[in-house]
Amino acid sequence: MARTVDPARHEARRLVIIDAALTVFAERGYDGATTAEICRRARIGSGTFFHYFPTKLELLLAILRLGTDETREQAERYAGRTDALGVLLDMVANGADEAAEPRMPGFVQAVAGVMHLPEVAAALDEDTRAQRDVLLPWVRRGQRSGEIRTDLTPARITSWLYLLTDGFLGRIATEEDFTAQEEKATLIDTARRFLTP
């Protein structure tokens, strides 16, 4: 008789593996991370690992997809709001908070080392699209309500806002003295000055 799978338990174990991998990728980079070390950190055997993720690359892609899914869920979190500028600044602040996660600099560097791989490039492109899909409607609403500048198209404002937040994350990953905690207020102020008429 086939064994039934508890979906909640299955997902919980999957997230434990993802969390362990995030730590190992951040510490050792993609090439230096081994499935053996990820298994040790997750306290699982290699058979369990390969049941969830056939390759280390699939695990990295799962982490990236999880981030993309969280971005899409932001749209639901702000659904009842009417203050477009406030929502956009909250999104910027949320991005700064995520960048402050201690493993983020190392993880960003690990991903940068393999972004030439087609699967990784496609996952990053999907994440970029998801972020733009969340930002763009709020920029449009803000322009209609007079909260957001109108001298640039919504698409250009969205691109620049993405560039600002993505560049912030890049600095976090490459400059040890540039920390999310210390620079968050400046990031939000810069976004506010850029967005307002």
ABEGO torsion letter per residue (X at the ends): XBBBBBAAAAAAAAAAAAAAAAAAAAAAEAAABBAAAAAAAAGBBAAAAAAABABAAAAAAAAAAAAAAAAAAAAAAAAABABAAAAAAAAAAAAAAAAABAAAAAAAAAAAAAAABAAAAAAAAAAAAAAAAAAAAAAAAAAAAGABBAABBAAAAAAAAAAAAAAAAAAAAABAABBAAAAAAAAAAAAAAAABX
